[in-house]
Amino acid sequence: MLSIIAGLPPKDNQGRIFHIQDAQQAYMTRAQELLQVSGMKMLGTALSKKEDRMKEAANLMLKSGHIQEYCEIQMDLGNY
């Protein structure tokens, strides 16, 4: 927020507050990132296990309204 007030461009989207219209795309992007990232990149975080990353990605898909992708990830996890 301070960088925006100072007139500087934001450095990344990690601290960005999304407009309601951007939220769906932000959730989708984050979910796809979680599905593609390796466990070594997430080492030391709560999402270091592939199963945990898949569960979080499924939740993000559900929040963004992509029910089919949510169901597909849940099936991959063995949750029928």
Secondary structure, DSSP 8 states (H G I E B T S, - for coil): -HHHHTT---S-STT----HHHHHHHHHHHHHHHHHS-TTTTTTSTT-SHHHHHHHHHHHHHHHT-HHHHHHHHHHHT--
